Amino acid sequence: MKLKIYGDKLANAMAENALLKFCLILLTGITIFNAIVAYRAMNNQKVVILPPMVDHKIAIRGNDADDEYLKMMGRYAIKLILDYTPSNVEQNFSDFLKLASPGVFSSMRTGLNKIIEEVIRLRVSSSFHIHTIKKLGSTNRIELVGLRSKHADDVRIESAIEHHIIEYDIDEGTFRVTGVSQKNGA
């Protein structure tokens, strides 16, 4: 009779051991599944931004952004670099350099410092009124067309329609200017 009790205890212990092994394997599987879902969620997350000055959604995903965001950033960048007076040119260009890509920062700073010296010395003011903004195909370029006026001591020295191209990169959700050029001709 004692042998039967021992056999029942052994069978119960083995059944309990099998149940614990099953639970351990099930928990391991659930943990692996959760890790995969979390990894996919982190790589496929989407950030939607709606600043106060914008009346529609702007989306940035990793190294890609929608056209509305690119147009907004193009408008902001060109206004910083083409709208200035002797009193705010240094601040505008400093803010513009915050958008510059690290690879072109030094050369842009050198070029903008020359413009700052000339603007302050000659007391030149500039304004750029944008007519059209468009992204150029699938390239990382934005074209801005508008009327640019320059004044020196309240005298208009230049007024013309200009075409400017902003080259950019989206680096981990951050808009970075890699180049600004004026397109010759219309």
C-alpha positions as CSV (number, residue, x, y, z in Angstrom):
1,M,0.0,0.0,0.0
2,K,2.8,2.4,0.7
3,L,4.2,1.7,-2.8
4,K,0.9,3.0,-4.3
5,I,1.1,6.3,-2.3
6,Y,4.7,6.7,-3.5
7,G,3.7,6.0,-7.1
8,D,0.9,8.5,-6.8
9,K,3.2,11.2,-5.4
10,L,5.7,10.5,-8.1
11,A,3.0,10.8,-10.8
12,N,1.7,14.0,-9.3
13,A,5.2,15.5,-9.1
14,M,5.9,14.5,-12.7
15,A,2.5,16.0,-13.8
16,E,3.3,19.2,-11.8
17,N,6.8,19.3,-13.4
18,A,5.3,19.0,-16.9
19,L,2.8,21.8,-16.1
20,L,5.6,24.1,-14.9
21,K,7.6,23.3,-18.1
22,F,4.6,24.1,-20.2
23,C,4.0,27.4,-18.4
24,L,7.7,28.4,-18.7
25,I,7.7,27.7,-22.5
26,L,4.4,29.6,-22.9
27,L,5.8,32.7,-21.0
28,T,9.0,32.5,-23.0
29,G,6.9,32.5,-26.2
30,I,4.8,35.4,-25.0
31,T,7.9,37.4,-24.1
32,I,9.4,36.8,-27.6
33,F,6.2,37.8,-29.2
34,N,6.0,41.1,-27.2
35,A,9.6,41.9,-28.1
36,I,8.9,41.5,-31.8
37,V,5.7,43.6,-31.6
38,A,7.5,46.4,-29.6
39,Y,10.4,46.4,-32.1
40,R,8.0,46.8,-35.0
41,A,6.1,49.5,-33.2
42,M,9.3,51.5,-32.6
43,N,10.4,51.2,-36.3
44,N,7.0,52.0,-37.7
45,Q,5.9,54.8,-35.4
46,K,4.5,57.9,-37.0
47,V,4.8,61.4,-35.5
48,V,2.1,63.8,-36.4
49,I,2.9,67.5,-35.6
50,L,0.3,70.3,-35.5
51,P,2.0,73.5,-34.5
52,P,-0.2,76.6,-33.8
53,M,0.7,78.3,-37.0
54,V,-0.4,75.3,-39.2
55,D,-4.0,74.4,-39.9
56,H,-3.4,70.9,-41.2
57,K,-1.4,67.8,-40.2
58,I,2.3,67.5,-40.9
59,A,3.8,64.0,-40.8
60,I,7.4,62.9,-40.4
61,R,8.4,59.3,-40.6
62,G,12.1,58.5,-39.9
63,N,14.0,60.1,-42.8
64,D,10.8,61.0,-44.8
65,A,8.4,63.9,-44.5
66,D,5.2,64.9,-46.3
67,D,5.2,67.8,-48.8
68,E,3.4,70.2,-46.5
69,Y,6.1,70.0,-43.9
70,L,8.8,70.5,-46.5
71,K,7.0,73.5,-47.9
72,M,6.7,75.0,-44.4
73,M,10.3,74.4,-43.6
74,G,11.4,75.8,-47.1
75,R,9.4,78.9,-46.4
76,Y,10.9,79.3,-43.0
77,A,14.5,78.8,-44.2
78,I,14.2,81.2,-47.2
79,K,12.6,83.9,-45.0
80,L,15.5,83.6,-42.5
81,I,18.1,84.0,-45.3
82,L,16.4,86.6,-47.6
83,D,14.3,88.8,-45.1
84,Y,16.7,90.9,-43.1
85,T,17.6,94.4,-42.0
86,P,21.0,95.5,-40.5
87,S,19.5,95.1,-37.0
88,N,18.3,91.5,-37.4
89,V,20.6,90.0,-40.0
90,E,22.9,88.4,-37.5
91,Q,20.0,86.8,-35.6
92,N,18.3,85.6,-38.8
93,F,21.5,84.0,-40.2
94,S,22.2,82.4,-36.8
95,D,18.8,80.9,-36.8
96,F,19.3,79.7,-40.4
97,L,22.6,78.1,-39.5
98,K,20.7,76.0,-36.9
99,L,19.0,74.3,-39.9
100,A,22.3,73.7,-41.7
101,S,23.6,70.2,-42.1
102,P,26.9,69.6,-40.2
103,G,28.7,68.8,-43.5
104,V,28.0,72.3,-44.9
105,F,27.8,74.4,-41.7
106,S,31.3,75.8,-41.9
107,S,31.1,76.9,-45.6
108,M,27.6,78.4,-45.0
109,R,28.8,80.3,-42.0
110,T,31.7,81.8,-43.9
111,G,29.5,82.9,-46.7
112,L,26.8,84.3,-44.4
113,N,29.5,86.2,-42.3
114,K,30.6,88.0,-45.5
115,I,26.9,89.0,-46.2
116,I,26.5,90.2,-42.6
117,E,29.5,92.5,-42.9
118,E,28.2,93.9,-46.2
119,V,24.6,94.4,-44.9
120,I,25.8,96.2,-41.8
121,R,28.4,98.4,-43.7
122,L,26.0,99.4,-46.5
123,R,22.8,99.3,-44.4
124,V,21.0,97.1,-46.8
125,S,17.6,95.6,-46.1
126,S,16.0,92.7,-48.1
127,S,12.6,91.2,-48.3
128,F,11.4,88.2,-50.3
129,H,7.7,87.7,-51.0
130,I,7.0,84.1,-52.0
131,H,4.7,83.4,-55.0
132,T,5.1,79.7,-55.3
133,I,6.8,76.8,-53.5
134,K,7.1,73.4,-54.9
135,K,9.1,70.2,-54.3
136,L,11.1,69.2,-57.3
137,G,10.1,65.7,-58.1
138,S,11.5,62.9,-55.9
139,T,14.8,64.9,-55.3
140,N,15.5,66.5,-52.0
141,R,15.0,70.0,-53.4
142,I,12.5,72.7,-53.0
143,E,12.0,75.6,-55.5
144,L,10.8,78.9,-54.2
145,V,9.8,81.7,-56.6
146,G,9.1,85.2,-55.4
147,L,9.8,88.9,-55.6
148,R,12.9,90.1,-53.8
149,S,13.4,93.8,-53.0
150,K,16.6,95.3,-51.6
151,H,16.8,98.8,-50.1
152,A,19.7,100.8,-48.8
153,D,18.8,103.8,-46.6
154,D,15.2,103.7,-47.8
155,V,16.2,103.7,-51.4
156,R,15.2,100.7,-53.5
157,I,18.4,99.4,-55.1
158,E,17.0,96.2,-56.6
159,S,13.6,94.5,-57.2
160,A,13.3,91.3,-59.2
161,I,11.6,87.9,-59.5
162,E,14.0,85.3,-58.2
163,H,14.1,81.5,-58.2
164,H,15.8,79.9,-55.2
165,I,16.5,76.2,-54.7
166,I,16.9,74.7,-51.2
167,E,18.5,71.3,-51.0
168,Y,17.8,69.4,-47.8
169,D,18.0,66.1,-46.0
170,I,15.6,64.7,-43.3
171,D,17.9,63.3,-40.7
172,E,16.0,61.2,-38.0
173,G,13.0,63.6,-38.3
174,T,15.1,66.8,-38.4
175,F,15.0,69.1,-41.5
176,R,18.6,69.9,-42.5
177,V,19.6,72.3,-45.2
178,T,22.4,71.1,-47.4
179,G,22.5,73.9,-49.9
180,V,20.8,77.1,-51.1
181,S,21.3,78.4,-54.6
182,Q,19.7,80.9,-56.9
183,K,18.4,79.5,-60.1
184,N,19.6,81.7,-63.1
185,G,16.9,82.7,-65.5
186,A,13.2,82.1,-65.2
